[in-house]
């Protein structure tokens, strides 16, 4: 459903209007930390709870999508 909405939104609105700038920055921070295997802050104690929660949400969504793609490739076995 998400892929269909993404594909069809080009007919109805501007993508820039749909994106939240702050959320895009959080996603970029997550990608940077994941790519370079580094924490967003020097220690877990210094990491704000909001950052931790945001990263967990992104990671959960990423893993759900990855699992769905794997199932589709394997023929939904």
C-alpha positions in Angstrom: 0.0 0.0 0.0 2.8 2.4 0.9 4.5 1.9 -2.5 1.2 2.6 -4.3 0.6 5.8 -2.3 4.2 6.9 -3.0 3.9 6.3 -6.7 0.5 7.9 -7.1 1.2 11.0 -5.0 3.1 12.5 -7.9 -0.2 13.1 -9.7 -1.8 15.0 -6.8 0.8 17.0 -4.9 4.4 18.1 -4.7 6.7 15.7 -2.8 8.4 18.6 -1.0 5.1 19.4 0.6 4.7 15.9 2.1 8.2 15.7 3.6 8.9 16.9 7.1 12.3 18.6 7.1 13.1 17.5 10.8 12.2 13.9 10.1 14.4 13.9 7.0 17.3 15.1 9.2 16.7 12.3 11.7 16.7 9.7 8.8 20.0 11.1 7.6 21.5 10.9 11.1 20.3 7.3 11.3 21.8 6.4 7.9 25.1 8.0 8.8 25.3 6.2 12.1 24.3 2.9 10.5 26.7 3.3 7.5 29.8 4.3 9.6 28.9 2.2 12.6 29.1 5.1 15.0 26.8 6.2 17.8 25.0 9.6 17.4 26.4 10.7 20.8 29.5 9.9 22.8 27.7 7.5 25.2 24.3 6.0 25.7 23.7 8.1 28.8 24.2 11.3 26.7 21.8 10.1 23.9 18.4 11.8 24.3 15.5 9.4 24.6 13.8 11.0 21.5 16.8 10.1 19.3 16.9 6.5 20.6 13.1 6.2 20.0 13.4 7.7 16.5 16.2 5.3 15.6 14.3 2.3 16.9 11.2 3.3 14.8 13.3 3.7 11.6 15.1 0.4 12.3 11.8 -1.5 12.8 10.3 -0.1 9.6 13.5 -0.9 7.7 13.5 -4.5 9.0 9.8 -4.9 8.2 10.3 -3.8 4.6 13.4 -5.9 4.3 11.5 -9.0 5.5 8.6 -8.3 3.1 11.0 -8.0 0.2 12.7 -11.3 1.1 9.3 -13.0 1.3 8.4 -11.7 -2.2 11.6 -12.9 -3.7 11.1 -16.4 -2.1 7.5 -16.5 -3.4 5.8 -15.9 0.0 6.9 -19.2 1.4 
